[in-house]
Amino acid sequence: MAWNESGNGKDPWKRDDNEPNDLDQIVQNWQRRLSSIFSGRGGRGGVGSGGGYFLIVLLVIAWGVTGFYRVDEAERGVEQRFGAYTITTVPGLHWHIPYPVETVDLVNIQEVKDSKFRTEMLTTDQAYVYIDMTVQYRRSNPVKYLFEVEDPETILGNVTESALRGVVGTSSLELLIGERREQITSRTMGELQQTLENYGAGITVTSINLETIDYPASVQEAVDDTQKALNDARRYQLEAETFANDIVPRARGEAERILQDAEAYRQKVIADSEGKSARFLALLAEYERAPRVTRDRLYIEAIEDVYRNSSKVIIDSDSSGNLMYLPLDQLMKRGGAGAASRIDNQSATSPARDSQQDESRAIDSRDRRVRQ
């Protein structure tokens, strides 16, 4: 029965004479008892060498009790024996051989942690950008998280920068700020997760929040000048393309026209040469049949050509002494029209007919000369 139970009539804080015990005296009494237990000498309580064994057993029990641990619902326990992995425990109450034989690390696999990341890098068009983003992740595999890499958070930062440079370094600033801004997070997250799996970091990236992507303030003026130069280059290029689209078709059309004119001139020269050759062959055939007539005809035609272009009039003064009035202007006009009609008639008739007409004209001219 306890001292303070009803009916016992004893109080542990009072002596047998119901006088309260002094606190210092109580502490001293306990010190004497503990000293007697460790020294192996019996005291007033009759404790001897058996008390030492009892204390050892008590210490062993206390040491064994320290091996109990509790794993929460969001955690996993990773037991290690002399630093080597042994088992992963699930939520609940567990026991392991206490320290220093075995140790337990509790890893929260459901907690989502944030990792801030800020950097400056170059895009594919040599633009200098500042990026501020937050990577959210959780420790999905506690064993890999504890044993595969030495410092998972540092590895996460390095891999994030590498993945981001792979995305930003292959895109222009205009695309990153505009239509591809939403693709930065998805592409970076995919490359980041793939690299972490290759490293076996035991980390799963849940999301990436891109907070800022812009020029650094220190290079804003230089970037503006660069952008202006790029815009001017694009404008000059468009103007050059417009001029080329205008001048090239015209040049091609002019070249085609020149080629067609040359081909037409070629055909004309060939046709003229063939016509002259045919006329010469026809004249040769007539000359072989009537040489004298043909010579007279050629002579008369040559004289006609000379007189046709001359404004002089020859008059036989022996026939008459009177000066006649000749309308030279009308005669020249008639002579020109007659010559043109004769040329057309000659081109329409055959060489044989021309020779007959020339022969008749030659005979007539000889008759006139004989009568004169």
VOSE-254846 format. One record per residue (C-alpha): x negated, y, z. Coordinates in nm, 2 decimals. Example, Ala and Ser with C-alpha at 12.3 -4.5 7.8 and 13.67 -1.06 7.14 Angstrom:
REM VOSE-254846
[pt [-1.23,-0.45,0.78]]
[pt [-1.37,-0.11,0.71]]
REM end
This chain:
REM VOSE-254846
[pt [0.00,0.00,0.00]]
[pt [-0.13,0.35,-0.09]]
[pt [-0.22,0.58,0.18]]
[pt [0.02,0.84,0.08]]
[pt [0.32,0.61,0.05]]
[pt [0.61,0.66,0.28]]
[pt [0.59,0.44,0.58]]
[pt [0.21,0.42,0.57]]
[pt [0.16,0.72,0.79]]
[pt [-0.19,0.78,0.65]]
[pt [-0.32,1.07,0.44]]
[pt [-0.65,1.03,0.25]]
[pt [-0.73,1.39,0.31]]
[pt [-0.70,1.36,0.69]]
[pt [-0.90,1.16,0.94]]
[pt [-0.75,0.90,1.16]]
[pt [-0.68,1.17,1.42]]
[pt [-0.47,1.36,1.16]]
[pt [-0.74,1.63,1.14]]
[pt [-0.81,1.74,0.78]]
[pt [-1.14,1.61,0.63]]
[pt [-1.39,1.87,0.52]]
[pt [-1.45,1.87,0.14]]
[pt [-1.83,1.87,0.18]]
[pt [-1.81,1.57,0.41]]
[pt [-1.60,1.38,0.16]]
[pt [-1.85,1.45,-0.12]]
[pt [-2.14,1.34,0.10]]
[pt [-1.96,1.02,0.19]]
[pt [-1.92,0.93,-0.18]]
[pt [-2.28,1.01,-0.25]]
[pt [-2.39,0.77,0.03]]
[pt [-2.17,0.50,-0.11]]
[pt [-2.31,0.54,-0.47]]
[pt [-2.67,0.55,-0.34]]
[pt [-2.61,0.23,-0.15]]
[pt [-2.47,0.06,-0.46]]
[pt [-2.77,0.16,-0.68]]
[pt [-3.02,0.07,-0.40]]
[pt [-2.86,-0.27,-0.34]]
[pt [-2.83,-0.20,0.04]]
[pt [-2.51,-0.27,0.21]]
[pt [-2.34,0.02,0.36]]
[pt [-2.05,0.07,0.59]]
[pt [-1.82,-0.07,0.33]]
[pt [-2.02,-0.39,0.30]]
[pt [-2.13,-0.33,-0.05]]
[pt [-2.44,-0.52,-0.15]]
[pt [-2.61,-0.64,-0.46]]
[pt [-2.27,-0.74,-0.60]]
[pt [-2.19,-0.38,-0.63]]
[pt [-2.46,-0.32,-0.89]]
[pt [-2.32,-0.59,-1.11]]
[pt [-1.98,-0.44,-1.07]]
[pt [-2.11,-0.11,-1.18]]
[pt [-2.28,-0.26,-1.48]]
[pt [-1.96,-0.43,-1.58]]
[pt [-1.78,-0.10,-1.54]]
[pt [-2.03,0.07,-1.76]]
[pt [-2.00,-0.19,-2.03]]
[pt [-1.62,-0.16,-2.02]]
[pt [-1.65,0.21,-2.05]]
[pt [-1.89,0.18,-2.34]]
[pt [-1.65,-0.06,-2.51]]
[pt [-1.36,0.17,-2.46]]
[pt [-1.55,0.44,-2.66]]
[pt [-1.51,0.21,-2.96]]
[pt [-1.14,0.28,-3.00]]
[pt [-1.04,0.54,-3.25]]
[pt [-0.73,0.65,-3.42]]
[pt [-0.68,0.71,-3.80]]
[pt [-0.41,0.96,-3.89]]
[pt [-0.17,0.92,-4.18]]
[pt [-0.37,1.14,-4.42]]
[pt [-0.71,1.00,-4.32]]
[pt [-0.92,0.69,-4.39]]
[pt [-1.18,0.55,-4.15]]
[pt [-1.52,0.45,-4.29]]
[pt [-1.70,0.22,-4.06]]
[pt [-2.08,0.19,-4.08]]
[pt [-2.31,-0.06,-3.90]]
[pt [-2.65,0.08,-3.85]]
[pt [-2.57,0.33,-4.13]]
[pt [-2.45,0.07,-4.38]]
[pt [-2.09,0.07,-4.50]]
[pt [-1.88,-0.22,-4.37]]
[pt [-1.51,-0.15,-4.41]]
[pt [-1.25,0.12,-4.47]]
[pt [-0.97,0.13,-4.22]]
[pt [-0.61,0.25,-4.28]]
[pt [-0.40,0.47,-4.05]]
[pt [-0.35,0.33,-3.70]]
[pt [-0.54,0.24,-3.39]]
[pt [-0.87,0.05,-3.45]]
[pt [-1.18,-0.06,-3.26]]
[pt [-1.54,-0.09,-3.36]]
[pt [-1.86,-0.17,-3.19]]
[pt [-1.95,0.16,-3.01]]
[pt [-2.24,0.38,-3.09]]
[pt [-2.52,0.33,-3.17]]
[pt [-2.43,-0.01,-3.34]]
[pt [-2.14,0.12,-3.54]]
[pt [-2.01,0.46,-3.63]]
[pt [-1.69,0.58,-3.79]]
[pt [-1.64,0.88,-4.02]]
[pt [-1.28,1.00,-4.07]]
[pt [-1.21,1.14,-4.42]]
[pt [-0.89,1.32,-4.50]]
[pt [-0.79,1.21,-4.85]]
[pt [-0.48,1.42,-4.88]]
[pt [-0.61,1.76,-4.78]]
[pt [-0.65,2.00,-5.08]]
[pt [-0.96,2.22,-5.04]]
[pt [-1.06,2.53,-5.23]]
[pt [-1.39,2.60,-5.38]]
[pt [-1.46,2.96,-5.50]]
[pt [-1.66,3.00,-5.82]]
[pt [-1.80,3.32,-5.97]]
[pt [-2.05,3.35,-6.25]]
[pt [-2.15,3.55,-6.55]]
[pt [-2.23,3.39,-6.89]]
[pt [-2.25,3.45,-7.27]]
[pt [-1.98,3.35,-7.52]]
[pt [-2.05,3.22,-7.87]]
[pt [-2.03,3.58,-8.01]]
[pt [-2.29,3.70,-7.77]]
[pt [-2.04,3.87,-7.54]]
[pt [-2.13,3.90,-7.17]]
[pt [-1.83,3.80,-6.95]]
[pt [-1.76,3.78,-6.57]]
[pt [-1.55,3.48,-6.45]]
[pt [-1.39,3.44,-6.11]]
[pt [-1.20,3.11,-6.05]]
[pt [-1.09,2.88,-5.78]]
[pt [-1.12,2.50,-5.80]]
[pt [-0.89,2.29,-5.58]]
[pt [-0.98,1.94,-5.51]]
[pt [-0.93,1.65,-5.26]]
[pt [-1.15,1.37,-5.15]]
[pt [-0.98,1.08,-5.31]]
[pt [-1.24,0.81,-5.25]]
[pt [-1.39,0.84,-4.90]]
[pt [-1.66,0.58,-4.96]]
[pt [-1.80,0.74,-5.27]]
[pt [-1.76,1.08,-5.11]]
[pt [-1.98,0.98,-4.82]]
[pt [-2.24,0.76,-4.99]]
[pt [-2.27,0.83,-5.37]]
[pt [-2.39,1.19,-5.36]]
[pt [-2.58,1.38,-5.09]]
[pt [-2.38,1.71,-5.09]]
[pt [-2.05,1.67,-5.28]]
[pt [-1.95,2.04,-5.25]]
[pt [-2.28,2.16,-5.40]]
[pt [-2.24,1.90,-5.68]]
[pt [-1.89,2.03,-5.74]]
[pt [-2.02,2.38,-5.78]]
[pt [-2.30,2.28,-6.02]]
[pt [-2.07,2.06,-6.23]]
[pt [-1.80,2.33,-6.24]]
[pt [-2.06,2.58,-6.38]]
[pt [-2.18,2.33,-6.64]]
[pt [-1.83,2.25,-6.76]]
[pt [-1.73,2.61,-6.77]]
[pt [-2.04,2.70,-6.98]]
[pt [-1.95,2.42,-7.22]]
[pt [-1.61,2.58,-7.27]]
[pt [-1.70,2.95,-7.27]]
[pt [-2.02,2.91,-7.47]]
[pt [-1.83,2.76,-7.76]]
[pt [-1.56,3.02,-7.78]]
[pt [-1.55,3.39,-7.87]]
[pt [-1.45,3.66,-7.62]]
[pt [-1.15,3.75,-7.83]]
[pt [-1.01,3.40,-7.81]]
[pt [-1.10,3.36,-7.44]]
[pt [-0.92,3.68,-7.34]]
[pt [-0.63,3.62,-7.58]]
[pt [-0.48,3.30,-7.71]]
[pt [-0.73,3.05,-7.55]]
[pt [-0.71,3.19,-7.20]]
[pt [-0.48,2.91,-7.09]]
[pt [-0.70,2.65,-7.25]]
[pt [-1.00,2.75,-7.04]]
[pt [-0.86,2.59,-6.72]]
[pt [-0.74,2.27,-6.89]]
[pt [-1.06,2.21,-7.09]]
[pt [-1.28,2.29,-6.79]]
[pt [-1.08,2.07,-6.56]]
[pt [-1.10,1.78,-6.81]]
[pt [-1.48,1.81,-6.85]]
[pt [-1.53,1.86,-6.47]]
[pt [-1.33,1.56,-6.37]]
[pt [-1.51,1.34,-6.63]]
[pt [-1.85,1.45,-6.50]]
[pt [-1.75,1.39,-6.13]]
[pt [-1.64,1.04,-6.22]]
[pt [-1.96,0.97,-6.39]]
[pt [-2.15,1.09,-6.08]]
[pt [-1.92,0.88,-5.85]]
[pt [-1.86,1.18,-5.63]]
[pt [-1.52,1.05,-5.50]]
[pt [-1.36,1.39,-5.57]]
[pt [-1.04,1.45,-5.77]]
[pt [-0.98,1.80,-5.91]]
[pt [-0.61,1.89,-5.86]]
[pt [-0.61,2.24,-6.03]]
[pt [-0.82,2.53,-6.15]]
[pt [-0.70,2.89,-6.11]]
[pt [-0.86,3.14,-6.34]]
[pt [-0.84,3.47,-6.16]]
[pt [-1.06,3.70,-6.36]]
[pt [-1.23,3.69,-6.70]]
[pt [-1.36,4.02,-6.82]]
[pt [-1.67,4.23,-6.90]]
[pt [-1.90,4.31,-6.61]]
[pt [-1.87,4.68,-6.52]]
[pt [-2.24,4.73,-6.57]]
[pt [-2.23,4.64,-6.94]]
[pt [-1.89,4.78,-7.03]]
[pt [-2.03,5.06,-7.24]]
[pt [-2.26,4.84,-7.43]]
[pt [-1.98,4.58,-7.49]]
[pt [-1.76,4.86,-7.62]]
[pt [-2.03,4.97,-7.87]]
[pt [-2.08,4.61,-7.98]]
[pt [-1.71,4.56,-8.03]]
[pt [-1.69,4.88,-8.23]]
[pt [-1.97,4.77,-8.45]]
[pt [-1.80,4.43,-8.51]]
[pt [-1.48,4.61,-8.60]]
[pt [-1.67,4.83,-8.85]]
[pt [-1.84,4.53,-9.00]]
[pt [-1.50,4.35,-9.05]]
[pt [-1.36,4.67,-9.21]]
[pt [-1.65,4.71,-9.45]]
[pt [-1.62,4.34,-9.54]]
[pt [-1.25,4.38,-9.61]]
[pt [-1.32,4.68,-9.83]]
[pt [-1.59,4.50,-10.02]]
[pt [-1.36,4.20,-10.07]]
[pt [-1.08,4.44,-10.20]]
[pt [-1.32,4.61,-10.44]]
[pt [-1.45,4.27,-10.56]]
[pt [-1.09,4.15,-10.61]]
[pt [-1.03,4.45,-10.83]]
[pt [-1.34,4.47,-11.04]]
[pt [-1.41,4.10,-11.10]]
[pt [-1.08,4.03,-11.28]]
[pt [-1.13,4.34,-11.50]]
[pt [-1.49,4.24,-11.58]]
[pt [-1.38,3.89,-11.66]]
[pt [-1.10,4.03,-11.89]]
[pt [-1.35,4.26,-12.06]]
[pt [-1.59,3.98,-12.11]]
[pt [-1.32,3.76,-12.26]]
[pt [-1.21,4.04,-12.49]]
[pt [-1.57,4.09,-12.61]]
[pt [-1.60,3.72,-12.67]]
[pt [-1.28,3.72,-12.88]]
[pt [-1.40,4.02,-13.08]]
[pt [-1.73,3.85,-13.14]]
[pt [-1.55,3.54,-13.26]]
[pt [-1.33,3.74,-13.49]]
[pt [-1.63,3.92,-13.63]]
[pt [-1.80,3.59,-13.68]]
[pt [-1.50,3.45,-13.87]]
[pt [-1.47,3.77,-14.08]]
[pt [-1.84,3.76,-14.18]]
[pt [-1.81,3.39,-14.26]]
[pt [-1.50,3.45,-14.47]]
[pt [-1.66,3.75,-14.65]]
[pt [-1.97,3.54,-14.72]]
[pt [-1.77,3.25,-14.85]]
[pt [-1.56,3.49,-15.07]]
[pt [-1.87,3.65,-15.22]]
[pt [-2.02,3.32,-15.28]]
[pt [-1.71,3.19,-15.45]]
[pt [-1.69,3.51,-15.67]]
[pt [-2.05,3.47,-15.76]]
[pt [-2.00,3.11,-15.86]]
[pt [-1.70,3.20,-16.07]]
[pt [-1.89,3.48,-16.23]]
[pt [-2.17,3.25,-16.31]]
[pt [-1.94,3.01,-16.48]]
[pt [-1.80,3.29,-16.70]]
[pt [-2.15,3.41,-16.77]]
[pt [-2.25,3.06,-16.89]]
[pt [-1.95,3.06,-17.13]]
[pt [-1.98,3.42,-17.26]]
[pt [-2.31,3.58,-17.15]]
[pt [-2.27,3.90,-17.37]]
[pt [-1.92,3.97,-17.26]]
[pt [-2.00,3.91,-16.90]]
[pt [-2.30,4.15,-16.92]]
[pt [-2.09,4.42,-17.08]]
[pt [-1.82,4.37,-16.82]]
[pt [-2.07,4.41,-16.54]]
[pt [-2.22,4.72,-16.70]]
[pt [-1.88,4.88,-16.74]]
[pt [-1.78,4.80,-16.38]]
[pt [-2.10,4.95,-16.25]]
[pt [-2.05,5.27,-16.46]]
[pt [-1.69,5.29,-16.33]]
[pt [-1.81,5.27,-15.97]]
[pt [-2.06,5.55,-16.03]]
[pt [-1.81,5.78,-16.21]]
[pt [-1.53,5.71,-15.97]]
[pt [-1.72,5.88,-15.69]]
[pt [-1.85,6.17,-15.91]]
[pt [-1.68,6.50,-15.95]]
[pt [-1.85,6.57,-16.29]]
[pt [-1.66,6.56,-16.62]]
[pt [-1.84,6.48,-16.94]]
[pt [-1.70,6.63,-17.26]]
[pt [-1.80,6.54,-17.61]]
[pt [-1.89,6.89,-17.75]]
[pt [-1.92,6.76,-18.11]]
[pt [-1.56,6.68,-18.14]]
[pt [-1.42,7.02,-18.05]]
[pt [-1.54,7.36,-17.96]]
[pt [-1.25,7.45,-17.75]]
[pt [-1.28,7.45,-17.37]]
[pt [-1.01,7.24,-17.23]]
[pt [-0.85,7.29,-16.89]]
[pt [-0.87,6.97,-16.69]]
[pt [-0.68,6.92,-16.36]]
[pt [-0.98,6.76,-16.19]]
[pt [-0.81,6.72,-15.85]]
[pt [-0.52,6.53,-16.01]]
[pt [-0.75,6.32,-16.22]]
[pt [-0.96,6.23,-15.91]]
[pt [-0.65,6.13,-15.72]]
[pt [-0.52,5.92,-16.01]]
[pt [-0.86,5.76,-16.05]]
[pt [-0.88,5.67,-15.68]]
[pt [-0.53,5.52,-15.69]]
[pt [-0.61,5.33,-16.01]]
[pt [-0.92,5.19,-15.87]]
[pt [-0.74,5.07,-15.56]]
[pt [-0.47,4.90,-15.77]]
[pt [-0.74,4.73,-15.98]]
[pt [-0.91,4.60,-15.68]]
[pt [-0.59,4.45,-15.54]]
[pt [-0.51,4.30,-15.88]]
[pt [-0.85,4.15,-15.90]]
[pt [-0.82,3.99,-15.56]]
[pt [-0.48,3.84,-15.66]]
[pt [-0.59,3.69,-16.00]]
[pt [-0.81,3.40,-16.06]]
[pt [-1.17,3.43,-16.19]]
[pt [-1.08,3.30,-16.53]]
[pt [-0.81,3.56,-16.58]]
[pt [-1.04,3.84,-16.47]]
[pt [-1.30,3.73,-16.72]]
[pt [-1.04,3.74,-17.00]]
[pt [-0.93,4.09,-16.90]]
[pt [-1.29,4.21,-16.88]]
[pt [-1.36,4.06,-17.22]]
[pt [-1.07,4.24,-17.38]]
[pt [-1.17,4.57,-17.22]]
[pt [-1.52,4.52,-17.35]]
[pt [-1.40,4.45,-17.70]]
[pt [-1.18,4.76,-17.68]]
[pt [-1.47,4.98,-17.57]]
[pt [-1.69,4.84,-17.85]]
[pt [-1.41,4.92,-18.10]]
[pt [-1.39,5.28,-17.97]]
[pt [-1.76,5.33,-18.00]]
[pt [-1.76,5.18,-18.36]]
[pt [-1.47,5.42,-18.46]]
[pt [-1.65,5.72,-18.31]]
REM end
